[in-house]
Amino acid sequence: MATRQSVEEFLQRCEDVIRFAKEQYTEAQKQEHYNLTEYTNAQQMLEQTVNDLAHLALSCNAQQREQLHRMRLQLEQLQNEMILLDR
């Protein structure tokens, strides 16, 4: 069973990844091809975070799984936006 603290720390990590990815998305909209490496890194971080979330969800209670599910939706939405912007 995942501890409350481990879930909270993971959710904070998710928010950090989202913040970084949104920054890269905004920069990509402005600069087109100039920050391709950082943009790709942000996409990889999102994918890894989604994978880690799925793994963590296996050892959570129902309330924690609901929190993780909402976070997964945010992560996947941003992934989709970045793919659509991807050149």
C-alpha positions in Angstrom: 0.0 0.0 0.0 1.3 3.4 -1.0 1.7 5.9 1.9 0.0 9.2 1.8 3.3 10.9 1.8 4.6 9.0 -1.2 1.5 9.8 -3.2 1.7 13.5 -2.2 5.4 13.6 -3.2 4.6 11.9 -6.5 1.8 14.4 -7.2 4.2 17.2 -6.5 6.6 15.7 -9.0 3.8 15.5 -11.5 3.1 19.2 -11.1 6.7 20.0 -11.6 6.8 18.0 -14.8 3.6 19.7 -16.0 5.1 23.1 -15.3 8.3 22.3 -17.2 6.4 20.8 -20.1 4.1 23.8 -20.3 7.1 26.1 -20.4 8.6 24.2 -23.2 5.2 24.1 -25.1 5.0 27.9 -24.8 8.5 28.3 -26.0 7.9 26.0 -28.9 4.9 28.0 -30.0 7.1 31.1 -30.1 10.3 29.8 -31.5 9.3 26.9 -33.7 12.4 24.7 -34.2 14.9 26.3 -31.8 14.3 24.4 -28.6 13.7 21.0 -30.0 15.9 19.1 -27.5 14.2 20.6 -24.5 10.8 20.0 -26.1 11.6 16.4 -26.7 12.9 16.0 -23.1 9.7 17.5 -21.8 7.7 14.9 -23.8 9.9 12.1 -22.5 9.4 13.3 -18.9 5.6 13.3 -19.4 5.7 9.8 -20.7 7.9 8.5 -17.9 5.7 10.2 -15.3 2.5 8.6 -16.8 4.2 5.2 -16.6 5.3 5.8 -13.0 1.8 6.9 -12.1 0.4 3.7 -13.5 2.8 1.7 -11.5 2.1 3.6 -8.3 -1.7 3.3 -8.8 -1.4 -0.4 -8.4 -0.6 -0.1 -4.7 -3.0 2.7 -3.8 -6.4 2.9 -2.1 -9.5 4.1 -3.9 -9.1 7.8 -2.9 -5.4 7.8 -3.9 -6.3 6.1 -7.2 -8.8 8.9 -7.9 -6.2 11.6 -7.3 -3.8 9.8 -9.6 -6.5 9.4 -12.2 -7.1 13.1 -12.3 -3.4 13.8 -12.5 -3.1 11.2 -15.4 -5.8 13.1 -17.3 -3.8 16.3 -17.0 -0.6 14.7 -18.0 -2.2 13.0 -21.0 -3.9 16.2 -22.1 -0.6 18.0 -22.1 1.0 15.1 -24.0 -1.7 15.3 -26.7 -1.2 19.1 -27.0 2.5 18.7 -27.4 2.1 16.0 -30.0 -0.3 18.2 -32.0 2.2 21.1 -31.9 5.2 18.8 -32.6 6.8 19.5 -35.9 
